[in-house]
Amino acid sequence: MLGSDGFLLKLSTRVRGVGHVGEMSTLIGDAFAEAVELAGRTRFVTLIIDEGDALAFNRGAERAHHEDRVGVNTVIQKIDDARRLNGRLLIVLCTNRFGALDPAVIRRAALIEEFDRPSEQERRELFRATLRGVDIADHALDDLVAATGPRDGRPGYTYSDVQTRLVPAAVARAFAERALTAEDLLAACAELEPSPAMDEGKA
């Protein structure tokens, strides 16, 4: 929820259901209906479709099952229906496999933003923000930035690799006997591989 005049909703892969006939389409329809109801006549709603390639993948793909195609059709229809709200329903579709999206979904995008893996400077700032309050010397920070960068054909760490994998792994090494150190972080770097690059090299 964003406030009295706006709402934030998230549509995840759970709307795929468990495979019952028509279930995916029904759940997708229900999610959009909730967004429209919340918008009413005056409010703004942002609907985030997470892992969008699982709900709006190319219907021409060989792996596409009939129920999945129907689900994609429903997504497209609901996106079209949202136009009657005159911009008060913002639909944000997130994916790390842009090439897997259905062309009809891509054509309906008003804006396409690509987020690459963090650069050296961005990783430095990410570590500074994530480790605020932790005593990390500048030279150790330099080592962390280098260790999480691309090398030998391996991609660099993603933002989520750092925040949801690397840092928790390092904390687990120290907890609960002592404070987190740069050595914990570097040891976790040595043990964890970055997420592999997906289609078209997108992280």
PyMOL commands that set and color helices and strands:
alter all, ss='L'
color gray80, all
select helices_A, chain A and resi 13-16+23-39+52-54+66-85+98-100+103-107+120-130+138-147+159-174+182-191+199-201
alter helices_A, ss='H'
color red, helices_A
select strands_A, chain A and resi 6-11+44-49+89-93
alter strands_A, ss='S'
color yellow, strands_A
deselect
rebuild
show_as cartoon
